[in-house]
Amino acid sequence: MHLAEVADYIQSKYGIEASYVDLAGQTLAAVTVPGANESFALLLKKDGRETVELKAGSLAKFLAAQSAFGPAVFMQDPA
C-alpha cells in the first residue's frame, strides 16, 4: 500500500486528513487528530522508499510483533 492510499484510508475511515509538506525531495504527511497538539503518525517518502512512523504508545509492542511491521527505527529531528 502506498502512502497516498494510507492517507486516503485514514481520511475515509476516520475523517482525519493528512497535512503534506515536500522538503528537498522528501514527502512528509503528518496525521493529527483534530484538537491535538501533536501528530500520531508521519507518512514519509524519500528516495522512492515509503515508511510510516506511528506514535503507538501502549500498542507499540503488539504492532512490533505483526509481520507487516519492520524493526523500529529511531528518528530525531535535527532542529
mmCIF file of the N, C-alpha and C atoms, coordinates in Angstrom:
data_MODEL
# 
_entry.id   MODEL 
# 
loop_
_atom_site.group_PDB 
_atom_site.id 
_atom_site.type_symbol 
_atom_site.label_atom_id 
_atom_site.label_alt_id 
_atom_site.label_comp_id 
_atom_site.label_asym_id 
_atom_site.label_entity_id 
_atom_site.label_seq_id 
_atom_site.pdbx_PDB_ins_code 
_atom_site.Cartn_x 
_atom_site.Cartn_y 
_atom_site.Cartn_z 
_atom_site.occupancy 
_atom_site.B_iso_or_equiv 
_atom_site.pdbx_formal_charge 
_atom_site.auth_seq_id 
_atom_site.auth_comp_id 
_atom_site.auth_asym_id 
_atom_site.auth_atom_id 
_atom_site.pdbx_PDB_model_num 
ATOM 1   N N  . MET A 1 1  ? 0.850   -1.175 0.000  1.00 0.00 ? 1  MET A N  1 
ATOM 2   C CA . MET A 1 1  ? 0.000   0.000  0.000  1.00 0.00 ? 1  MET A CA 1 
ATOM 3   C C  . MET A 1 1  ? 0.895   1.238  0.000  1.00 0.00 ? 1  MET A C  1 
ATOM 4   N N  . HIS A 1 2  ? 0.580   2.190  -0.854 1.00 0.00 ? 2  HIS A N  1 
ATOM 5   C CA . HIS A 1 2  ? 1.345   3.429  -0.952 1.00 0.00 ? 2  HIS A CA 1 
ATOM 6   C C  . HIS A 1 2  ? 0.843   4.442  0.075  1.00 0.00 ? 2  HIS A C  1 
ATOM 7   N N  . LEU A 1 3  ? 1.695   5.414  0.399  1.00 0.00 ? 3  LEU A N  1 
ATOM 8   C CA . LEU A 1 3  ? 1.341   6.400  1.416  1.00 0.00 ? 3  LEU A CA 1 
ATOM 9   C C  . LEU A 1 3  ? 0.073   7.162  1.080  1.00 0.00 ? 3  LEU A C  1 
ATOM 10  N N  . ALA A 1 4  ? -0.126  7.490  -0.197 1.00 0.00 ? 4  ALA A N  1 
ATOM 11  C CA . ALA A 1 4  ? -1.350  8.197  -0.587 1.00 0.00 ? 4  ALA A CA 1 
ATOM 12  C C  . ALA A 1 4  ? -2.577  7.341  -0.272 1.00 0.00 ? 4  ALA A C  1 
ATOM 13  N N  . GLU A 1 5  ? -2.451  6.028  -0.452 1.00 0.00 ? 5  GLU A N  1 
ATOM 14  C CA . GLU A 1 5  ? -3.553  5.122  -0.125 1.00 0.00 ? 5  GLU A CA 1 
ATOM 15  C C  . GLU A 1 5  ? -3.790  5.070  1.379  1.00 0.00 ? 5  GLU A C  1 
ATOM 16  N N  . VAL A 1 6  ? -2.713  5.083  2.159  1.00 0.00 ? 6  VAL A N  1 
ATOM 17  C CA . VAL A 1 6  ? -2.843  5.102  3.625  1.00 0.00 ? 6  VAL A CA 1 
ATOM 18  C C  . VAL A 1 6  ? -3.551  6.382  4.056  1.00 0.00 ? 6  VAL A C  1 
ATOM 19  N N  . ALA A 1 7  ? -3.129  7.515  3.501  1.00 0.00 ? 7  ALA A N  1 
ATOM 20  C CA . ALA A 1 7  ? -3.740  8.804  3.845  1.00 0.00 ? 7  ALA A CA 1 
ATOM 21  C C  . ALA A 1 7  ? -5.217  8.821  3.446  1.00 0.00 ? 7  ALA A C  1 
ATOM 22  N N  . ASP A 1 8  ? -5.536  8.289  2.273  1.00 0.00 ? 8  ASP A N  1 
ATOM 23  C CA . ASP A 1 8  ? -6.932  8.228  1.830  1.00 0.00 ? 8  ASP A CA 1 
ATOM 24  C C  . ASP A 1 8  ? -7.763  7.342  2.750  1.00 0.00 ? 8  ASP A C  1 
ATOM 25  N N  . TYR A 1 9  ? -7.186  6.215  3.167  1.00 0.00 ? 9  TYR A N  1 
ATOM 26  C CA . TYR A 1 9  ? -7.895  5.306  4.068  1.00 0.00 ? 9  TYR A CA 1 
ATOM 27  C C  . TYR A 1 9  ? -8.190  5.977  5.411  1.00 0.00 ? 9  TYR A C  1 
ATOM 28  N N  . ILE A 1 10 ? -7.181  6.647  5.976  1.00 0.00 ? 10 ILE A N  1 
ATOM 29  C CA . ILE A 1 10 ? -7.369  7.330  7.258  1.00 0.00 ? 10 ILE A CA 1 
ATOM 30  C C  . ILE A 1 10 ? -8.454  8.394  7.136  1.00 0.00 ? 10 ILE A C  1 
ATOM 31  N N  . GLN A 1 11 ? -8.459  9.105  6.015  1.00 0.00 ? 11 GLN A N  1 
ATOM 32  C CA . GLN A 1 11 ? -9.475  10.135 5.829  1.00 0.00 ? 11 GLN A CA 1 
ATOM 33  C C  . GLN A 1 11 ? -10.865 9.527  5.678  1.00 0.00 ? 11 GLN A C  1 
ATOM 34  N N  . SER A 1 12 ? -10.997 8.476  4.871  1.00 0.00 ? 12 SER A N  1 
ATOM 35  C CA . SER A 1 12 ? -12.323 7.898  4.658  1.00 0.00 ? 12 SER A CA 1 
ATOM 36  C C  . SER A 1 12 ? -12.832 7.150  5.884  1.00 0.00 ? 12 SER A C  1 
ATOM 37  N N  . LYS A 1 13 ? -11.951 6.488  6.603  1.00 0.00 ? 13 LYS A N  1 
ATOM 38  C CA . LYS A 1 13 ? -12.352 5.689  7.766  1.00 0.00 ? 13 LYS A CA 1 
ATOM 39  C C  . LYS A 1 13 ? -12.603 6.544  9.004  1.00 0.00 ? 13 LYS A C  1 
ATOM 40  N N  . TYR A 1 14 ? -11.732 7.542  9.243  1.00 0.00 ? 14 TYR A N  1 
ATOM 41  C CA . TYR A 1 14 ? -11.794 8.306  10.486 1.00 0.00 ? 14 TYR A CA 1 
ATOM 42  C C  . TYR A 1 14 ? -12.080 9.791  10.295 1.00 0.00 ? 14 TYR A C  1 
ATOM 43  N N  . GLY A 1 15 ? -12.105 10.257 9.046  1.00 0.00 ? 15 GLY A N  1 
ATOM 44  C CA . GLY A 1 15 ? -12.365 11.672 8.788  1.00 0.00 ? 15 GLY A CA 1 
ATOM 45  C C  . GLY A 1 15 ? -11.213 12.578 9.167  1.00 0.00 ? 15 GLY A C  1 
ATOM 46  N N  . ILE A 1 16 ? -9.994  12.025 9.207  1.00 0.00 ? 16 ILE A N  1 
ATOM 47  C CA . ILE A 1 16 ? -8.802  12.787 9.580  1.00 0.00 ? 16 ILE A CA 1 
ATOM 48  C C  . ILE A 1 16 ? -7.941  12.971 8.339  1.00 0.00 ? 16 ILE A C  1 
ATOM 49  N N  . GLU A 1 17 ? -7.624  14.214 7.995  1.00 0.00 ? 17 GLU A N  1 
ATOM 50  C CA . GLU A 1 17 ? -6.808  14.488 6.819  1.00 0.00 ? 17 GLU A CA 1 
ATOM 51  C C  . GLU A 1 17 ? -5.334  14.592 7.183  1.00 0.00 ? 17 GLU A C  1 
ATOM 52  N N  . ALA A 1 18 ? -4.487  14.175 6.265  1.00 0.00 ? 18 ALA A N  1 
ATOM 53  C CA . ALA A 1 18 ? -3.046  14.322 6.436  1.00 0.00 ? 18 ALA A CA 1 
ATOM 54  C C  . ALA A 1 18 ? -2.627  15.663 5.864  1.00 0.00 ? 18 ALA A C  1 
ATOM 55  N N  . SER A 1 19 ? -1.653  16.290 6.504  1.00 0.00 ? 19 SER A N  1 
ATOM 56  C CA . SER A 1 19 ? -1.099  17.561 6.038  1.00 0.00 ? 19 SER A CA 1 
ATOM 57  C C  . SER A 1 19 ? 0.228   17.271 5.354  1.00 0.00 ? 19 SER A C  1 
ATOM 58  N N  . TYR A 1 20 ? 0.344   17.610 4.063  1.00 0.00 ? 20 TYR A N  1 
ATOM 59  C CA . TYR A 1 20 ? 1.529   17.286 3.270  1.00 0.00 ? 20 TYR A CA 1 
ATOM 60  C C  . TYR A 1 20 ? 2.519   18.440 3.219  1.00 0.00 ? 20 TYR A C  1 
ATOM 61  N N  . VAL A 1 21 ? 3.814   18.067 3.233  1.00 0.00 ? 21 VAL A N  1 
ATOM 62  C CA . VAL A 1 21 ? 4.911   19.010 3.062  1.00 0.00 ? 21 VAL A CA 1 
ATOM 63  C C  . VAL A 1 21 ? 5.939   18.320 2.173  1.00 0.00 ? 21 VAL A C  1 
ATOM 64  N N  . ASP A 1 22 ? 6.516   19.049 1.231  1.00 0.00 ? 22 ASP A N  1 
ATOM 65  C CA . ASP A 1 22 ? 7.583   18.497 0.398  1.00 0.00 ? 22 ASP A CA 1 
ATOM 66  C C  . ASP A 1 22 ? 8.872   19.234 0.749  1.00 0.00 ? 22 ASP A C  1 
ATOM 67  N N  . LEU A 1 23 ? 9.829   18.501 1.300  1.00 0.00 ? 23 LEU A N  1 
ATOM 68  C CA . LEU A 1 23 ? 11.096  19.092 1.734  1.00 0.00 ? 23 LEU A CA 1 
ATOM 69  C C  . LEU A 1 23 ? 12.250  18.451 0.978  1.00 0.00 ? 23 LEU A C  1 
ATOM 70  N N  . ALA A 1 24 ? 12.815  19.171 0.038  1.00 0.00 ? 24 ALA A N  1 
ATOM 71  C CA . ALA A 1 24 ? 14.009  18.727 -0.699 1.00 0.00 ? 24 ALA A CA 1 
ATOM 72  C C  . ALA A 1 24 ? 13.897  17.279 -1.174 1.00 0.00 ? 24 ALA A C  1 
ATOM 73  N N  . GLY A 1 25 ? 12.828  16.959 -1.874 1.00 0.00 ? 25 GLY A N  1 
ATOM 74  C CA . GLY A 1 25 ? 12.666  15.619 -2.424 1.00 0.00 ? 25 GLY A CA 1 
ATOM 75  C C  . GLY A 1 25 ? 12.092  14.603 -1.474 1.00 0.00 ? 25 GLY A C  1 
ATOM 76  N N  . GLN A 1 26 ? 11.783  15.001 -0.257 1.00 0.00 ? 26 GLN A N  1 
ATOM 77  C CA . GLN A 1 26 ? 11.177  14.101 0.722  1.00 0.00 ? 26 GLN A CA 1 
ATOM 78  C C  . GLN A 1 26 ? 9.747   14.550 0.964  1.00 0.00 ? 26 GLN A C  1 
ATOM 79  N N  . THR A 1 27 ? 8.795   13.651 0.750  1.00 0.00 ? 27 THR A N  1 
ATOM 80  C CA . THR A 1 27 ? 7.400   13.970 1.014  1.00 0.00 ? 27 THR A CA 1 
ATOM 81  C C  . THR A 1 27 ? 7.064   13.522 2.421  1.00 0.00 ? 27 THR A C  1 
ATOM 82  N N  . LEU A 1 28 ? 6.434   14.396 3.173  1.00 0.00 ? 28 LEU A N  1 
ATOM 83  C CA . LEU A 1 28 ? 6.069   14.125 4.563  1.00 0.00 ? 28 LEU A CA 1 
ATOM 84  C C  . LEU A 1 28 ? 4.612   14.479 4.746  1.00 0.00 ? 28 LEU A C  1 
ATOM 85  N N  . ALA A 1 29 ? 3.860   13.582 5.361  1.00 0.00 ? 29 ALA A N  1 
ATOM 86  C CA . ALA A 1 29 ? 2.467   13.858 5.683  1.00 0.00 ? 29 ALA A CA 1 
ATOM 87  C C  . ALA A 1 29 ? 2.267   13.575 7.162  1.00 0.00 ? 29 ALA A C  1 
ATOM 88  N N  . ALA A 1 30 ? 1.791   14.568 7.899  1.00 0.00 ? 30 ALA A N  1 
ATOM 89  C CA . ALA A 1 30 ? 1.514   14.406 9.317  1.00 0.00 ? 30 ALA A CA 1 
ATOM 90  C C  . ALA A 1 30 ? 0.022   14.176 9.506  1.00 0.00 ? 30 ALA A C  1 
ATOM 91  N N  . VAL A 1 31 ? -0.320  13.195 10.339 1.00 0.00 ? 31 VAL A N  1 
ATOM 92  C CA . VAL A 1 31 ? -1.711  12.881 10.626 1.00 0.00 ? 31 VAL A CA 1 
ATOM 93  C C  . VAL A 1 31 ? -1.975  13.250 12.081 1.00 0.00 ? 31 VAL A C  1 
ATOM 94  N N  . THR A 1 32 ? -2.871  14.202 12.286 1.00 0.00 ? 32 THR A N  1 
ATOM 95  C CA . THR A 1 32 ? -3.156  14.724 13.617 1.00 0.00 ? 32 THR A CA 1 
ATOM 96  C C  . THR A 1 32 ? -4.654  14.668 13.889 1.00 0.00 ? 32 THR A C  1 
ATOM 97  N N  . VAL A 1 33 ? -5.016  14.199 15.059 1.00 0.00 ? 33 VAL A N  1 
ATOM 98  C CA . VAL A 1 33 ? -6.420  14.206 15.461 1.00 0.00 ? 33 VAL A CA 1 
ATOM 99  C C  . VAL A 1 33 ? -6.821  15.655 15.710 1.00 0.00 ? 33 VAL A C  1 
ATOM 100 N N  . PRO A 1 34 ? -7.982  16.088 15.205 1.00 0.00 ? 34 PRO A N  1 
ATOM 101 C CA . PRO A 1 34 ? -8.408  17.476 15.438 1.00 0.00 ? 34 PRO A CA 1 
ATOM 102 C C  . PRO A 1 34 ? -8.394  17.823 16.924 1.00 0.00 ? 34 PRO A C  1 
ATOM 103 N N  . GLY A 1 35 ? -7.776  18.964 17.243 1.00 0.00 ? 35 GLY A N  1 
ATOM 104 C CA . GLY A 1 35 ? -7.683  19.421 18.624 1.00 0.00 ? 35 GLY A CA 1 
ATOM 105 C C  . GLY A 1 35 ? -6.435  18.958 19.354 1.00 0.00 ? 35 GLY A C  1 
ATOM 106 N N  . ALA A 1 36 ? -5.679  18.029 18.758 1.00 0.00 ? 36 ALA A N  1 
ATOM 107 C CA . ALA A 1 36 ? -4.449  17.541 19.393 1.00 0.00 ? 36 ALA A CA 1 
ATOM 108 C C  . ALA A 1 36 ? -3.288  18.453 19.030 1.00 0.00 ? 36 ALA A C  1 
ATOM 109 N N  . ASN A 1 37 ? -2.278  18.470 19.883 1.00 0.00 ? 37 ASN A N  1 
ATOM 110 C CA . ASN A 1 37 ? -1.099  19.303 19.646 1.00 0.00 ? 37 ASN A CA 1 
ATOM 111 C C  . ASN A 1 37 ? -0.046  18.615 18.794 1.00 0.00 ? 37 ASN A C  1 
ATOM 112 N N  . GLU A 1 38 ? -0.044  17.279 18.775 1.00 0.00 ? 38 GLU A N  1 
ATOM 113 C CA . GLU A 1 38 ? 0.974   16.533 18.049 1.00 0.00 ? 38 GLU A CA 1 
ATOM 114 C C  . GLU A 1 38 ? 0.333   15.533 17.100 1.00 0.00 ? 38 GLU A C  1 
ATOM 115 N N  . SER A 1 39 ? 1.065   15.177 16.067 1.00 0.00 ? 39 SER A N  1 
ATOM 116 C CA . SER A 1 39 ? 0.584   14.150 15.153 1.00 0.00 ? 39 SER A CA 1 
ATOM 117 C C  . SER A 1 39 ? 0.773   12.778 15.783 1.00 0.00 ? 39 SER A C  1 
ATOM 118 N N  . PHE A 1 40 ? -0.055  11.808 15.364 1.00 0.00 ? 40 PHE A N  1 
ATOM 119 C CA . PHE A 1 40 ? 0.125   10.446 15.845 1.00 0.00 ? 40 PHE A CA 1 
ATOM 120 C C  . PHE A 1 40 ? 0.774   9.560  14.789 1.00 0.00 ? 40 PHE A C  1 
ATOM 121 N N  . ALA A 1 41 ? 0.881   10.078 13.576 1.00 0.00 ? 41 ALA A N  1 
ATOM 122 C CA . ALA A 1 41 ? 1.542   9.311  12.507 1.00 0.00 ? 41 ALA A CA 1 
ATOM 123 C C  . ALA A 1 41 ? 2.216   10.259 11.529 1.00 0.00 ? 41 ALA A C  1 
ATOM 124 N N  . LEU A 1 42 ? 3.353   9.822  11.025 1.00 0.00 ? 42 LEU A N  1 
ATOM 125 C CA . LEU A 1 42 ? 4.045   10.530 9.960  1.00 0.00 ? 42 LEU A CA 1 
ATOM 126 C C  . LEU A 1 42 ? 4.191   9.566  8.797  1.00 0.00 ? 42 LEU A C  1 
ATOM 127 N N  . LEU A 1 43 ? 3.775   9.994  7.628  1.00 0.00 ? 43 LEU A N  1 
ATOM 128 C CA . LEU A 1 43 ? 3.926   9.203  6.417  1.00 0.00 ? 43 LEU A CA 1 
ATOM 129 C C  . LEU A 1 43 ? 5.079   9.829  5.641  1.00 0.00 ? 43 LEU A C  1 
ATOM 130 N N  . LEU A 1 44 ? 6.128   9.057  5.369  1.00 0.00 ? 44 LEU A N  1 
ATOM 131 C CA . LEU A 1 44 ? 7.339   9.590  4.766  1.00 0.00 ? 44 LEU A CA 1 
ATOM 132 C C  . LEU A 1 44 ? 7.657   8.903  3.449  1.00 0.00 ? 44 LEU A C  1 
ATOM 133 N N  . LYS A 1 45 ? 8.104   9.682  2.466  1.00 0.00 ? 45 LYS A N  1 
ATOM 134 C CA . LYS A 1 45 ? 8.587   9.119  1.202  1.00 0.00 ? 45 LYS A CA 1 
ATOM 135 C C  . LYS A 1 45 ? 9.873   9.841  0.836  1.00 0.00 ? 45 LYS A C  1 
ATOM 136 N N  . LYS A 1 46 ? 10.952  9.073  0.735  1.00 0.00 ? 46 LYS A N  1 
ATOM 137 C CA . LYS A 1 46 ? 12.247  9.646  0.389  1.00 0.00 ? 46 LYS A CA 1 
ATOM 138 C C  . LYS A 1 46 ? 13.009  8.634  -0.455 1.00 0.00 ? 46 LYS A C  1 
ATOM 139 N N  . ASP A 1 47 ? 13.553  9.107  -1.568 1.00 0.00 ? 47 ASP A N  1 
ATOM 140 C CA . ASP A 1 47 ? 14.337  8.255  -2.460 1.00 0.00 ? 47 ASP A CA 1 
ATOM 141 C C  . ASP A 1 47 ? 13.570  7.007  -2.887 1.00 0.00 ? 47 ASP A C  1 
ATOM 142 N N  . GLY A 1 48 ? 12.259  7.149  -3.116 1.00 0.00 ? 48 GLY A N  1 
ATOM 143 C CA . GLY A 1 48 ? 11.441  6.038  -3.565 1.00 0.00 ? 48 GLY A CA 1 
ATOM 144 C C  . GLY A 1 48 ? 11.029  5.065  -2.477 1.00 0.00 ? 48 GLY A C  1 
ATOM 145 N N  . ARG A 1 49 ? 11.450  5.282  -1.262 1.00 0.00 ? 49 ARG A N  1 
ATOM 146 C CA . ARG A 1 49 ? 11.115  4.399  -0.141 1.00 0.00 ? 49 ARG A CA 1 
ATOM 147 C C  . ARG A 1 49 ? 10.024  5.052  0.702  1.00 0.00 ? 49 ARG A C  1 
ATOM 148 N N  . GLU A 1 50 ? 8.989   4.300  1.023  1.00 0.00 ? 50 GLU A N  1 
ATOM 149 C CA . GLU A 1 50 ? 7.873   4.818  1.800  1.00 0.00 ? 50 GLU A CA 1 
ATOM 150 C C  . GLU A 1 50 ? 7.830   4.149  3.168  1.00 0.00 ? 50 GLU A C  1 
ATOM 151 N N  . THR A 1 51 ? 7.673   4.960  4.213  1.00 0.00 ? 51 THR A N  1 
ATOM 152 C CA . THR A 1 51 ? 7.593   4.428  5.572  1.00 0.00 ? 51 THR A CA 1 
ATOM 153 C C  . THR A 1 51 ? 6.506   5.163  6.338  1.00 0.00 ? 51 THR A C  1 
ATOM 154 N N  . VAL A 1 52 ? 6.054   4.534  7.409  1.00 0.00 ? 52 VAL A N  1 
ATOM 155 C CA . VAL A 1 52 ? 5.072   5.135  8.302  1.00 0.00 ? 52 VAL A CA 1 
ATOM 156 C C  . VAL A 1 52 ? 5.654   5.100  9.697  1.00 0.00 ? 52 VAL A C  1 
ATOM 157 N N  . GLU A 1 53 ? 5.676   6.243  10.351 1.00 0.00 ? 53 GLU A N  1 
ATOM 158 C CA . GLU A 1 53 ? 6.125   6.325  11.745 1.00 0.00 ? 53 GLU A CA 1 
ATOM 159 C C  . GLU A 1 53 ? 4.889   6.557  12.601 1.00 0.00 ? 53 GLU A C  1 
ATOM 160 N N  . LEU A 1 54 ? 4.631   5.638  13.527 1.00 0.00 ? 54 LEU A N  1 
ATOM 161 C CA . LEU A 1 54 ? 3.469   5.744  14.403 1.00 0.00 ? 54 LEU A CA 1 
ATOM 162 C C  . LEU A 1 54 ? 3.904   6.023  15.833 1.00 0.00 ? 54 LEU A C  1 
ATOM 163 N N  . LYS A 1 55 ? 3.153   6.856  16.497 1.00 0.00 ? 55 LYS A N  1 
ATOM 164 C CA . LYS A 1 55 ? 3.314   7.027  17.938 1.00 0.00 ? 55 LYS A CA 1 
ATOM 165 C C  . LYS A 1 55 ? 2.216   6.174  18.558 1.00 0.00 ? 55 LYS A C  1 
ATOM 166 N N  . ALA A 1 56 ? 2.545   4.930  18.860 1.00 0.00 ? 56 ALA A N  1 
ATOM 167 C CA . ALA A 1 56 ? 1.545   3.943  19.207 1.00 0.00 ? 56 ALA A CA 1 
ATOM 168 C C  . ALA A 1 56 ? 1.349   3.766  20.707 1.00 0.00 ? 56 ALA A C  1 
ATOM 169 N N  . GLY A 1 57 ? 2.203   4.362  21.520 1.00 0.00 ? 57 GLY A N  1 
ATOM 170 C CA . GLY A 1 57 ? 2.038   4.239  22.969 1.00 0.00 ? 57 GLY A CA 1 
ATOM 171 C C  . GLY A 1 57 ? 2.007   2.788  23.410 1.00 0.00 ? 57 GLY A C  1 
ATOM 172 N N  . SER A 1 58 ? 0.958   2.396  24.123 1.00 0.00 ? 58 SER A N  1 
ATOM 173 C CA . SER A 1 58 ? 0.868   1.053  24.679 1.00 0.00 ? 58 SER A CA 1 
ATOM 174 C C  . SER A 1 58 ? 0.672   -0.030 23.617 1.00 0.00 ? 58 SER A C  1 
ATOM 175 N N  . LEU A 1 59 ? 0.333   0.348  22.386 1.00 0.00 ? 59 LEU A N  1 
ATOM 176 C CA . LEU A 1 59 ? 0.174   -0.634 21.310 1.00 0.00 ? 59 LEU A CA 1 
ATOM 177 C C  . LEU A 1 59 ? 1.487   -0.974 20.617 1.00 0.00 ? 59 LEU A C  1 
ATOM 178 N N  . ALA A 1 60 ? 2.569   -0.285 20.956 1.00 0.00 ? 60 ALA A N  1 
ATOM 179 C CA . ALA A 1 60 ? 3.840   -0.444 20.254 1.00 0.00 ? 60 ALA A CA 1 
ATOM 180 C C  . ALA A 1 60 ? 4.323   -1.895 20.245 1.00 0.00 ? 60 ALA A C  1 
ATOM 181 N N  . LYS A 1 61 ? 4.289   -2.589 21.375 1.00 0.00 ? 61 LYS A N  1 
ATOM 182 C CA . LYS A 1 61 ? 4.774   -3.971 21.435 1.00 0.00 ? 61 LYS A CA 1 
ATOM 183 C C  . LYS A 1 61 ? 3.909   -4.897 20.585 1.00 0.00 ? 61 LYS A C  1 
ATOM 184 N N  . PHE A 1 62 ? 2.607   -4.690 20.610 1.00 0.00 ? 62 PHE A N  1 
ATOM 185 C CA . PHE A 1 62 ? 1.708   -5.503 19.798 1.00 0.00 ? 62 PHE A CA 1 
ATOM 186 C C  . PHE A 1 62 ? 1.993   -5.298 18.313 1.00 0.00 ? 62 PHE A C  1 
ATOM 187 N N  . LEU A 1 63 ? 2.100   -4.045 17.885 1.00 0.00 ? 63 LEU A N  1 
ATOM 188 C CA . LEU A 1 63 ? 2.343   -3.748 16.481 1.00 0.00 ? 63 LEU A CA 1 
ATOM 189 C C  . LEU A 1 63 ? 3.701   -4.285 16.024 1.00 0.00 ? 63 LEU A C  1 
ATOM 190 N N  . ALA A 1 64 ? 4.712   -4.183 16.870 1.00 0.00 ? 64 ALA A N  1 
ATOM 191 C CA . ALA A 1 64 ? 6.051   -4.663 16.514 1.00 0.00 ? 64 ALA A CA 1 
ATOM 192 C C  . ALA A 1 64 ? 6.063   -6.163 16.253 1.00 0.00 ? 64 ALA A C  1 
ATOM 193 N N  . ALA A 1 65 ? 5.150   -6.893 16.859 1.00 0.00 ? 65 ALA A N  1 
ATOM 194 C CA . ALA A 1 65 ? 5.093   -8.345 16.681 1.00 0.00 ? 65 ALA A CA 1 
ATOM 195 C C  . ALA A 1 65 ? 4.367   -8.759 15.402 1.00 0.00 ? 65 ALA A C  1 
ATOM 196 N N  . GLN A 1 66 ? 3.725   -7.835 14.717 1.00 0.00 ? 66 GLN A N  1 
ATOM 197 C CA . GLN A 1 66 ? 2.985   -8.145 13.498 1.00 0.00 ? 66 GLN A CA 1 
ATOM 198 C C  . GLN A 1 66 ? 3.929   -8.222 12.308 1.00 0.00 ? 66 GLN A C  1 
ATOM 199 N N  . SER A 1 67 ? 3.660   -9.144 11.402 1.00 0.00 ? 67 SER A N  1 
ATOM 200 C CA . SER A 1 67 ? 4.566   -9.378 10.270 1.00 0.00 ? 67 SER A CA 1 
ATOM 201 C C  . SER A 1 67 ? 4.646   -8.203 9.293  1.00 0.00 ? 67 SER A C  1 
ATOM 202 N N  . ALA A 1 68 ? 3.637   -7.334 9.271  1.00 0.00 ? 68 ALA A N  1 
ATOM 203 C CA . ALA A 1 68 ? 3.644   -6.198 8.342  1.00 0.00 ? 68 ALA A CA 1 
ATOM 204 C C  . ALA A 1 68 ? 4.591   -5.087 8.777  1.00 0.00 ? 68 ALA A C  1 
ATOM 205 N N  . PHE A 1 69 ? 5.057   -5.135 10.001 1.00 0.00 ? 69 PHE A N  1 
ATOM 206 C CA . PHE A 1 69 ? 5.914   -4.083 10.533 1.00 0.00 ? 69 PHE A CA 1 
ATOM 207 C C  . PHE A 1 69 ? 7.348   -4.554 10.616 1.00 0.00 ? 69 PHE A C  1 
ATOM 208 N N  . GLY A 1 70 ? 8.270   -3.649 10.287 1.00 0.00 ? 70 GLY A N  1 
ATOM 209 C CA . GLY A 1 70 ? 9.689   -3.938 10.408 1.00 0.00 ? 70 GLY A CA 1 
ATOM 210 C C  . GLY A 1 70 ? 10.195  -3.487 11.772 1.00 0.00 ? 70 GLY A C  1 
ATOM 211 N N  . PRO A 1 71 ? 11.495  -3.641 11.990 1.00 0.00 ? 71 PRO A N  1 
ATOM 212 C CA . PRO A 1 71 ? 12.072  -3.210 13.268 1.00 0.00 ? 71 PRO A CA 1 
ATOM 213 C C  . PRO A 1 71 ? 11.954  -1.687 13.421 1.00 0.00 ? 71 PRO A C  1 
ATOM 214 N N  . ALA A 1 72 ? 11.860  -1.257 14.647 1.00 0.00 ? 72 ALA A N  1 
ATOM 215 C CA . ALA A 1 72 ? 11.727  0.167  14.941 1.00 0.00 ? 72 ALA A CA 1 
ATOM 216 C C  . ALA A 1 72 ? 12.991  0.912  14.536 1.00 0.00 ? 72 ALA A C  1 
ATOM 217 N N  . VAL A 1 73 ? 12.811  2.117  14.048 1.00 0.00 ? 73 VAL A N  1 
ATOM 218 C CA . VAL A 1 73 ? 13.924  2.984  13.684 1.00 0.00 ? 73 VAL A CA 1 
ATOM 219 C C  . VAL A 1 73 ? 13.715  4.297  14.419 1.00 0.00 ? 73 VAL A C  1 
ATOM 220 N N  . PHE A 1 74 ? 14.714  4.723  15.178 1.00 0.00 ? 74 PHE A N  1 
ATOM 221 C CA . PHE A 1 74 ? 14.612  5.980  15.927 1.00 0.00 ? 74 PHE A CA 1 
ATOM 222 C C  . PHE A 1 74 ? 14.990  7.117  15.010 1.00 0.00 ? 74 PHE A C  1 
ATOM 223 N N  . MET A 1 75 ? 14.112  8.109  14.937 1.00 0.00 ? 75 MET A N  1 
ATOM 224 C CA . MET A 1 75 ? 14.382  9.286  14.121 1.00 0.00 ? 75 MET A CA 1 
ATOM 225 C C  . MET A 1 75 ? 14.339  10.503 15.032 1.00 0.00 ? 75 MET A C  1 
ATOM 226 N N  . GLN A 1 76 ? 15.338  11.352 14.919 1.00 0.00 ? 76 GLN A N  1 
ATOM 227 C CA . GLN A 1 76 ? 15.394  12.550 15.753 1.00 0.00 ? 76 GLN A CA 1 
ATOM 228 C C  . GLN A 1 76 ? 15.405  13.780 14.878 1.00 0.00 ? 76 GLN A C  1 
ATOM 229 N N  . ASP A 1 77 ? 14.571  14.728 15.239 1.00 0.00 ? 77 ASP A N  1 
ATOM 230 C CA . ASP A 1 77 ? 14.502  15.995 14.498 1.00 0.00 ? 77 ASP A CA 1 
ATOM 231 C C  . ASP A 1 77 ? 15.792  16.759 14.759 1.00 0.00 ? 77 ASP A C  1 
ATOM 232 N N  . PRO A 1 78 ? 16.528  17.144 13.705 1.00 0.00 ? 78 PRO A N  1 
ATOM 233 C CA . PRO A 1 78 ? 17.793  17.837 13.914 1.00 0.00 ? 78 PRO A CA 1 
ATOM 234 C C  . PRO A 1 78 ? 17.654  19.252 14.474 1.00 0.00 ? 78 PRO A C  1 
ATOM 235 N N  . ALA A 1 79 ? 16.444  19.786 14.499 1.00 0.00 ? 79 ALA A N  1 
ATOM 236 C CA . ALA A 1 79 ? 16.229  21.154 14.994 1.00 0.00 ? 79 ALA A CA 1 
ATOM 237 C C  . ALA A 1 79 ? 16.289  21.237 16.489 1.00 0.00 ? 79 ALA A C  1 
# 
